[in-house]
Amino acid sequence: MTTSESPFACDMSAIAAADRPKHLATIEALFSIVQEVTELPNGYRFRLPGESQVWTLASNFVALESRCCPFFDFSLAVERDHGPISLTLTGREGVKSFIIEEIGQHLRKIAQ
């Protein structure tokens, strides 16, 4: 049995038109508070502040981003004792380049 893989292309129609501006604002807010970026063999891990509102922001991002970009693997984790939140964005070969193309401006902000 062969399964087809989704293409590396965002399907913005997968997010209701009324929700798109909020999703774009969520992306800007979420990546503006990233404390550290770790490059992984198949993606990136973003360290975020360990605050409940950040968890909500990150989970909202994952909920909508996974609709328009089904080729990503998402992982959210919280370290014990109110530690930082980790958002991991990975996927099959080629996904790192796609991440750079799509959110590279946010990664450059972090690196500065």
C-alpha positions, 0 to 999 in steps of 0.5 A: 500500500502506497501513501502519497505525501502532501506537497511542500505548499501551504494551503491557506484555504484550509484555514477559514478566511475569518481566522487567517488574520488571527493566525498570522498575528499568532505566528508573529506573536509566537516567534517574537518571544522565542528565546532560543532556536535549535537546529535539528537534522529534520527541522527546528526546536524553538524554546519559549517562555514557560507561561500558560498564555504562551502554551495557549499561543503555541497550541493555537499555532499548531492547531491552525498551522497543521491544517494548512501545512500537513507535511509538518510534524509538531511537538509541544512540551513543557519542562518540569518546575514551570520550565520553558516550553519547546515547540518542535517543527520537523518533517521529512527531507526538505522541510527545513528549507521550507521552514526557512522560506516560510518563517525565515524572517522570524528566525533572523529576528531571533539570531540578531 
